[in-house]
Amino acid sequence: MKENTTQNLYSVSSLPDAIGVYLFKDINEKVLYVGKATSLIKRVRSYFVSNNTWKARQLLQYAHKIDYILTASENEALILECNLIKTHCPKYNVLLKDDKAYPYIKITLNEDYPRMLVVRKTKNDGAAYFGPYTNTSAMRRTMRMIRETFLIRDCKQKIKPSITKSPCLNYHIKQCAGPCAQKIDMEGYQRIIKEVCLFLEGKMDSLIVDMTERMKKEAVLLRFEQAARIRDQLKDIEQFMARQRMVINKPVDIDEFILKQKGMNLKLSEVKALLNLKNLPLRIEAFDISNISGKMAVGSMVVFVNGKPETTEYRKFKIQGEFAGQDDFGMIEEVVSRRYKKVLAEDIQQPDLIMVDGGKGQLNAAFKVLSLLGLEKIPLISIAKPQKAGETDRIFTLCSQEPLPFQSDSNILHLFQYIRDEAHRFAISFHRKIREKNQIGI
């Protein structure tokens, strides 16, 4: 956790423009108020306007300093805020009551044919709980997508395999697999439940691998209708890659969370100093290209926020130019151009650092595109494999023809390698899917 402390008034200019939780403390380190924000600097600055509320003026009268904790998402910030409020009981907070808890999605794993429900409290009853959801509308959209894609039931009927009933309306409108009418056996329905849980846990790679294997088996058995349905499910999932966190029924270890965040902040500070960056690289976007013998070339972009992968913002690209698969530099130019034209057109948040896989040539290709778009001020690096055995990966910048010197145990190098490897994995995964679809003719 980072602190920003002054004796009288607060200088908030050093606070990051990032998601997190902030704590106002008095001179004795007692927590007066805990809040969350999508932009820490903007939110904290708002306390110092002249027309602020009475509560804010009272808070500033006793506050002596501000601590903050960066988080990977708004949902994580909410959970941390709730736990900090319950731990410290700050004077100026509206206490978060248990009877005003945010909703969860519950999968009744303690039933033979599990259902999907909305609940406000979690229990140790053998069920799986996902959430909490701060946006109820978003939660409802998630549930609707799950029903339409996976056909999980939500009715209260007690299902007995020995008794066959007429299928309900949900079955006829394709929002339930119809276990009550024996339209699916228990093994098939349990497979659906496994896939739903993988989806809600955010384990998209495992889910997609499992479903792709089933699709290929159905195609081999000439069951093309079933294979096409799984293909459509995969498309739905790819369009709805909203990761959610499975709730563990035990208190959050706040000290451990803060310790880990301190370590990541230190790494990012080292990156800032090494590359002489103006800002802490809280948002890093990395690109990779994948093809086999110049065929079916694709590109990937991964996003790391506060040193952690933000998979909901990953993007993939089919290379469309005439040079597809033939010109590494041209492919980098295409992918980077498509990405940042969209960033400018839709006013998407710009990264603090861009990284491309490759050497000086790929670096210069990316910089050429950024310059044409007026984005040449965004810091840019590339990472290349070692030239000789025993050497480390090479990090190139625009300032020198030679790579930066790194020891093999460098924390900064390990962070760059982790990001590069994730971009490579995502590109390879996308390339594999395209190959498989071509092979089975779907």
C-alpha positions as CSV (number, residue, x, y, z in Angstrom):
1,M,0.0,0.0,0.0
2,K,1.3,3.5,-0.9
3,E,0.9,6.5,1.3
4,N,0.5,10.2,0.4
5,T,1.1,12.3,3.5
6,T,1.4,16.0,4.3
7,Q,1.2,18.1,7.5
8,N,-1.6,20.4,6.6
9,L,-3.3,20.2,3.2
10,Y,-3.0,17.2,0.9
11,S,-1.1,17.1,-2.3
12,V,-2.9,14.5,-4.3
13,S,-1.0,15.0,-7.6
14,S,1.0,11.8,-6.9
15,L,-2.1,9.6,-6.7
16,P,-2.6,7.4,-9.7
17,D,-5.4,7.6,-12.2
18,A,-6.3,4.0,-11.5
19,I,-8.9,1.8,-9.7
20,G,-8.5,1.3,-6.0
21,V,-9.5,1.9,-2.4
22,Y,-8.5,5.0,-0.4
23,L,-8.4,5.5,3.4
24,F,-8.5,8.9,5.2
25,K,-6.6,8.6,8.6
26,D,-6.2,10.9,11.5
27,I,-2.9,11.9,13.2
28,N,-3.1,8.7,15.3
29,E,-3.4,6.4,12.2
30,K,-7.1,5.8,13.0
31,V,-9.1,5.2,9.9
32,L,-11.8,7.9,9.4
33,Y,-13.2,6.9,6.1
34,V,-12.8,4.2,3.4
35,G,-13.9,4.7,-0.2
36,K,-13.4,3.1,-3.6
37,A,-12.8,4.8,-6.9
38,T,-12.3,4.0,-10.6
39,S,-9.8,6.9,-10.6
40,L,-8.2,7.5,-7.2
41,I,-6.7,10.9,-8.1
42,K,-10.1,12.3,-9.5
43,R,-12.1,11.0,-6.6
44,V,-9.8,12.2,-3.8
45,R,-9.5,15.6,-5.5
46,S,-13.3,16.0,-5.4
47,Y,-13.0,16.2,-1.5
48,F,-11.2,19.5,-1.8
49,V,-13.7,21.5,-3.9
50,S,-15.2,24.6,-2.2
51,N,-18.9,23.4,-2.4
52,N,-18.3,20.0,-0.8
53,T,-20.7,18.4,1.6
54,W,-20.8,18.9,5.4
55,K,-19.5,15.4,5.9
56,A,-16.6,16.0,3.6
57,R,-15.7,19.2,5.4
58,Q,-15.8,17.5,8.7
59,L,-13.7,14.6,7.4
60,L,-11.0,17.0,6.1
61,Q,-10.9,18.8,9.5
62,Y,-9.6,15.7,11.2
63,A,-7.9,13.8,8.4
64,H,-4.1,13.9,8.5
65,K,-3.1,11.6,5.6
66,I,-4.4,9.3,2.9
67,D,-3.4,5.7,2.2
68,Y,-4.5,3.9,-1.0
69,I,-4.5,0.3,-2.4
70,L,-4.6,-0.4,-6.1
71,T,-6.9,-3.2,-7.3
72,A,-7.2,-5.1,-10.6
73,S,-11.0,-4.3,-11.1
74,E,-13.9,-2.4,-9.7
75,N,-15.3,-5.7,-8.3
76,E,-12.1,-6.3,-6.4
77,A,-12.2,-2.7,-5.1
78,L,-15.7,-3.2,-3.8
79,I,-14.9,-6.4,-1.9
80,L,-11.8,-4.8,-0.4
81,E,-13.7,-1.7,0.6
82,C,-16.4,-3.8,2.3
83,N,-13.8,-5.8,4.3
84,L,-11.9,-2.6,5.3
85,I,-15.2,-1.0,6.5
86,K,-16.1,-4.0,8.5
87,T,-12.6,-4.2,10.0
88,H,-12.1,-0.6,11.0
89,C,-15.7,0.7,11.4
90,P,-14.8,4.2,10.2
91,K,-16.7,7.1,11.8
92,Y,-17.6,8.8,8.5
93,N,-18.7,5.7,6.6
94,V,-22.3,4.6,6.1
95,L,-21.8,1.1,7.5
96,L,-22.3,-1.8,5.1
97,K,-25.1,-3.8,6.7
98,D,-25.4,-7.5,6.1
99,D,-29.1,-7.1,5.2
100,K,-28.1,-4.8,2.4
101,A,-25.6,-7.1,0.8
102,Y,-25.0,-7.3,-3.0
103,P,-26.5,-10.3,-4.8
104,Y,-24.7,-13.5,-5.8
105,I,-25.4,-16.2,-8.4
106,K,-26.0,-19.5,-6.7
107,I,-25.6,-22.9,-8.4
108,T,-27.2,-25.6,-6.2
109,L,-24.5,-28.2,-6.5
110,N,-26.1,-30.0,-3.6
111,E,-28.9,-31.1,-5.9
112,D,-28.9,-33.9,-8.6
113,Y,-30.0,-31.4,-11.2
114,P,-28.6,-28.1,-10.0
115,R,-30.4,-24.8,-10.6
116,M,-29.2,-21.2,-11.0
117,L,-30.6,-18.7,-8.5
118,V,-30.1,-15.2,-7.1
119,V,-29.3,-14.9,-3.4
120,R,-28.2,-12.1,-1.0
121,K,-26.3,-14.3,1.5
122,T,-23.9,-17.2,1.1
123,K,-24.0,-20.4,3.2
124,N,-21.9,-23.4,3.7
125,D,-24.5,-25.7,2.1
126,G,-22.5,-27.4,-0.7
127,A,-23.6,-24.9,-3.3
128,A,-21.3,-22.6,-5.4
129,Y,-21.7,-18.9,-5.1
130,F,-20.4,-16.3,-7.6
131,G,-20.2,-12.6,-7.0
132,P,-20.9,-10.2,-5.4
133,Y,-22.5,-8.3,-8.3
134,T,-22.5,-4.5,-7.8
135,N,-24.5,-4.0,-11.0
136,T,-27.7,-6.0,-10.8
137,S,-28.5,-5.4,-14.4
138,A,-25.2,-6.8,-15.5
139,M,-25.8,-9.9,-13.3
140,R,-29.2,-10.4,-14.9
141,R,-27.6,-10.1,-18.4
142,T,-25.0,-12.7,-17.4
143,M,-27.8,-15.1,-16.2
144,R,-29.8,-14.6,-19.3
145,M,-26.7,-15.4,-21.4
146,I,-26.1,-18.6,-19.4
147,R,-29.6,-19.8,-19.8
148,E,-29.6,-19.2,-23.5
149,T,-26.1,-20.7,-24.0
150,F,-25.9,-23.6,-21.5
151,L,-29.7,-24.3,-21.0
152,I,-29.4,-24.6,-17.2
153,R,-32.8,-24.8,-15.3
154,D,-34.0,-22.3,-12.7
155,C,-37.4,-23.9,-11.8
156,K,-38.3,-25.4,-8.4
157,Q,-39.4,-28.8,-9.7
158,K,-38.1,-31.9,-8.0
159,I,-36.8,-34.1,-10.7
160,K,-37.0,-37.9,-10.5
161,P,-35.6,-39.9,-13.4
162,S,-38.5,-42.4,-12.9
163,I,-41.1,-39.8,-13.6
164,T,-41.4,-38.1,-17.0
165,K,-43.2,-34.8,-17.2
166,S,-44.2,-32.6,-20.1
167,P,-41.5,-30.1,-21.0
168,C,-42.1,-26.6,-19.7
169,L,-42.1,-23.3,-21.6
170,N,-38.4,-22.7,-20.9
171,Y,-37.6,-25.9,-22.8
172,H,-39.7,-24.8,-25.8
173,I,-38.0,-21.4,-26.0
174,K,-34.6,-23.0,-25.7
175,Q,-33.7,-21.7,-22.3
176,C,-33.6,-25.1,-20.5
177,A,-32.3,-28.6,-21.5
178,G,-35.5,-30.2,-20.2
179,P,-34.2,-32.7,-17.5
180,C,-37.7,-32.9,-16.0
181,A,-39.0,-34.3,-19.4
182,Q,-36.0,-36.7,-19.7
183,K,-34.7,-34.6,-22.7
184,I,-31.2,-34.9,-21.2
185,D,-29.7,-37.6,-18.9
186,M,-28.0,-36.8,-15.6
187,E,-24.5,-37.2,-17.0
188,G,-25.2,-34.7,-19.8
189,Y,-26.8,-32.2,-17.4
190,Q,-23.8,-32.5,-15.0
191,R,-21.5,-31.6,-17.9
192,I,-23.6,-28.5,-18.4
193,I,-23.2,-27.6,-14.8
194,K,-19.4,-28.1,-15.0
195,E,-19.3,-25.7,-18.0
196,V,-21.4,-23.1,-16.2
197,C,-19.1,-23.1,-13.2
198,L,-16.0,-22.8,-15.4
199,F,-17.7,-19.8,-17.1
200,L,-18.6,-18.0,-13.8
201,E,-15.1,-18.7,-12.3
202,G,-13.5,-17.1,-15.4
203,K,-11.7,-20.3,-16.4
204,M,-12.3,-19.6,-20.0
205,D,-9.3,-21.5,-21.3
206,S,-10.4,-24.7,-19.7
207,L,-14.0,-24.2,-20.8
208,I,-13.1,-23.5,-24.4
209,V,-10.7,-26.5,-24.5
210,D,-13.4,-28.9,-23.2
211,M,-16.1,-27.6,-25.5
212,T,-13.8,-27.6,-28.5
213,E,-12.9,-31.3,-27.9
214,R,-16.7,-32.1,-27.7
215,M,-17.3,-30.2,-30.9
216,K,-14.6,-32.2,-32.7
217,K,-16.0,-35.5,-31.4
218,E,-19.5,-34.7,-32.6
219,A,-18.2,-33.8,-36.0
220,V,-16.2,-37.1,-36.3
221,L,-19.4,-38.9,-35.4
222,L,-21.2,-37.0,-38.2
223,R,-23.5,-35.3,-35.7
224,F,-23.0,-31.9,-37.4
225,E,-26.1,-30.3,-35.8
226,Q,-24.7,-30.9,-32.3
227,A,-21.2,-29.7,-33.4
228,A,-22.7,-26.5,-34.9
229,R,-24.6,-25.8,-31.6
230,I,-21.3,-26.1,-29.6
231,R,-19.7,-23.8,-32.2
232,D,-22.4,-21.3,-31.6
233,Q,-22.0,-21.6,-27.8
234,L,-18.3,-20.9,-28.2
235,K,-19.1,-17.8,-30.2
236,D,-21.5,-16.6,-27.5
237,I,-18.8,-17.2,-24.8
238,E,-16.1,-15.3,-26.7
239,Q,-18.5,-12.3,-26.9
240,F,-19.2,-12.4,-23.3
241,M,-15.8,-12.8,-21.7
242,A,-16.7,-11.1,-18.4
243,R,-14.7,-12.8,-15.6
244,Q,-16.3,-13.2,-12.2
245,R,-14.8,-14.3,-9.0
246,M,-16.0,-17.4,-7.0
247,V,-16.6,-16.5,-3.4
248,I,-14.7,-18.4,-0.7
249,N,-16.6,-18.4,2.6
250,K,-13.8,-17.0,4.7
251,P,-12.5,-13.5,5.4
252,V,-10.2,-11.8,2.9
253,D,-6.6,-11.6,4.2
254,I,-6.2,-7.9,3.8
255,D,-2.6,-7.9,5.0
256,E,-1.6,-10.5,2.5
257,F,-3.4,-8.6,-0.3
258,I,-1.6,-5.3,0.6
259,L,1.8,-7.1,0.8
260,K,1.3,-8.6,-2.7
261,Q,0.3,-5.2,-4.0
262,K,3.3,-3.5,-2.5
263,G,5.6,-6.0,-4.3
264,M,3.9,-5.3,-7.6
265,N,4.0,-1.5,-7.1
266,L,7.7,-1.8,-6.4
267,K,8.2,-3.7,-9.7
268,L,6.2,-1.1,-11.6
269,S,8.2,1.7,-10.0
270,E,11.4,-0.1,-11.1
271,V,10.1,-0.3,-14.7
272,K,9.2,3.4,-14.6
273,A,12.7,4.3,-13.4
274,L,14.5,2.0,-15.9
275,L,12.5,3.3,-18.9
276,N,12.4,6.9,-17.7
277,L,8.6,6.9,-17.9
278,K,6.5,9.9,-17.0
279,N,3.9,7.8,-15.3
280,L,3.8,4.5,-13.5
281,P,3.0,1.8,-16.1
282,L,-0.3,0.8,-14.5
283,R,-1.7,-0.2,-17.9
284,I,0.5,-2.3,-20.3
285,E,-0.7,-3.5,-23.7
286,A,1.3,-6.2,-25.5
287,F,1.1,-7.6,-29.0
288,D,2.2,-10.9,-30.6
289,I,1.8,-12.5,-34.1
290,S,1.2,-16.2,-34.8
291,N,1.2,-18.2,-38.0
292,I,2.5,-21.5,-39.4
293,S,4.6,-21.3,-42.6
294,G,2.9,-18.0,-43.4
295,K,-0.6,-19.4,-43.3
296,M,-3.7,-18.2,-41.2
297,A,-1.7,-15.4,-39.6
298,V,-3.3,-13.9,-36.5
299,G,-2.4,-11.3,-33.9
300,S,-3.2,-10.9,-30.2
301,M,-3.2,-8.1,-27.7
302,V,-3.2,-8.7,-24.0
303,V,-3.7,-6.0,-21.3
304,F,-2.1,-5.9,-17.9
305,V,-3.5,-3.6,-15.2
306,N,-1.5,-3.1,-12.1
307,G,0.8,-6.0,-13.2
308,K,-2.2,-8.4,-13.5
309,P,-3.8,-9.8,-16.7
310,E,-7.1,-8.1,-17.5
311,T,-8.6,-10.8,-19.8
312,T,-11.9,-9.0,-20.5
313,E,-9.8,-6.5,-22.5
314,Y,-7.8,-9.0,-24.5
315,R,-8.3,-8.7,-28.3
316,K,-7.5,-10.9,-31.3
317,F,-7.0,-10.0,-34.9
318,K,-7.1,-12.0,-38.2
319,I,-4.3,-10.5,-40.4
320,Q,-6.0,-9.1,-43.5
321,G,-3.3,-7.3,-45.4
322,E,-1.6,-8.6,-48.6
323,F,1.5,-9.4,-46.6
324,A,-0.4,-11.8,-44.2
325,G,2.0,-14.4,-43.0
326,Q,4.9,-13.1,-45.2
327,D,6.0,-9.9,-43.6
328,D,6.5,-9.8,-39.8
329,F,6.9,-6.0,-39.7
330,G,3.8,-5.5,-41.9
331,M,1.7,-7.7,-39.7
332,I,2.8,-5.8,-36.6
333,E,1.9,-2.5,-38.4
334,E,-1.6,-3.8,-39.2
335,V,-2.4,-5.0,-35.8
336,V,-1.1,-2.0,-34.0
337,S,-2.8,0.3,-36.5
338,R,-6.2,-1.4,-36.1
339,R,-6.0,-1.3,-32.3
340,Y,-5.1,2.4,-31.9
341,K,-7.4,3.7,-34.6
342,K,-10.1,2.1,-32.6
343,V,-8.7,3.6,-29.3
344,L,-8.8,7.1,-30.9
345,A,-12.2,6.6,-32.5
346,E,-13.9,5.3,-29.4
347,D,-11.9,7.3,-26.8
348,I,-10.7,4.1,-25.1
349,Q,-8.1,4.5,-22.3
350,Q,-4.6,4.7,-23.7
351,P,-1.8,2.5,-22.2
352,D,1.1,3.7,-20.1
353,L,3.4,1.3,-22.0
354,I,3.2,-0.7,-25.2
355,M,5.2,-3.9,-25.8
356,V,5.6,-5.9,-29.0
357,D,7.1,-9.3,-29.5
358,G,10.2,-9.1,-31.6
359,G,13.4,-7.2,-32.1
360,K,14.3,-3.7,-33.3
361,G,12.5,-4.2,-36.6
362,Q,9.1,-4.9,-34.9
363,L,9.7,-2.0,-32.5
364,N,10.3,0.4,-35.4
365,A,7.3,-0.9,-37.3
366,A,5.0,-0.3,-34.3
367,F,6.5,3.2,-33.7
368,K,5.9,4.1,-37.4
369,V,2.2,3.4,-36.9
370,L,2.0,5.2,-33.6
371,S,3.7,8.3,-35.1
372,L,1.2,8.4,-38.0
373,L,-1.7,8.3,-35.5
374,G,-0.1,11.0,-33.3
375,L,0.5,8.6,-30.5
376,E,4.3,8.6,-30.6
377,K,4.5,9.8,-27.0
378,I,3.2,6.5,-25.7
379,P,6.3,4.6,-24.4
380,L,7.1,1.6,-26.5
381,I,9.5,-1.4,-26.1
382,S,10.0,-4.8,-27.7
383,I,11.1,-8.1,-26.3
384,A,13.1,-10.7,-28.4
385,K,14.5,-14.1,-27.7
386,P,18.2,-14.5,-26.9
387,Q,20.6,-14.8,-29.8
388,K,22.9,-17.3,-28.0
389,A,22.4,-20.1,-25.4
390,G,22.9,-18.8,-21.9
391,E,21.8,-15.3,-22.7
392,T,18.7,-13.6,-21.5
393,D,15.7,-12.3,-23.5
394,R,16.5,-8.9,-25.0
395,I,14.5,-5.7,-24.3
396,F,14.8,-3.0,-26.9
397,T,13.8,0.7,-26.7
398,L,13.7,3.5,-29.2
399,C,16.7,5.3,-27.5
400,S,19.4,2.7,-28.4
401,Q,20.3,0.1,-31.0
402,E,21.5,-2.2,-28.2
403,P,19.2,-4.0,-25.8
404,L,18.9,-3.1,-22.2
405,P,21.3,-5.1,-19.9
406,F,19.5,-7.5,-17.6
407,Q,20.5,-10.3,-15.3
408,S,18.5,-13.6,-15.7
409,D,17.0,-13.1,-12.2
410,S,15.8,-9.5,-12.8
411,N,12.3,-8.9,-11.5
412,I,11.6,-6.5,-14.3
413,L,12.7,-9.0,-17.0
414,H,10.5,-11.6,-15.4
415,L,7.5,-9.3,-15.6
416,F,8.1,-8.5,-19.3
417,Q,8.6,-12.2,-20.0
418,Y,5.3,-13.0,-18.2
419,I,3.4,-10.4,-20.3
420,R,5.1,-11.6,-23.5
421,D,4.3,-15.3,-22.8
422,E,0.6,-14.4,-22.1
423,A,0.4,-12.6,-25.4
424,H,2.0,-15.6,-27.2
425,R,-0.4,-18.0,-25.4
426,F,-3.4,-16.0,-26.5
427,A,-2.2,-15.8,-30.1
428,I,-1.5,-19.5,-30.3
429,S,-4.9,-20.3,-28.8
430,F,-6.7,-18.2,-31.4
431,H,-4.6,-19.7,-34.2
432,R,-5.4,-23.2,-33.0
433,K,-9.1,-22.5,-33.1
434,I,-9.0,-21.3,-36.6
435,R,-7.0,-24.4,-37.7
436,E,-9.5,-26.7,-36.0
437,K,-12.5,-25.0,-37.6
438,N,-10.9,-25.3,-41.0
439,Q,-10.1,-29.0,-40.4
440,I,-13.7,-30.0,-39.5
441,G,-15.2,-27.7,-42.0
442,I,-17.3,-25.6,-39.6
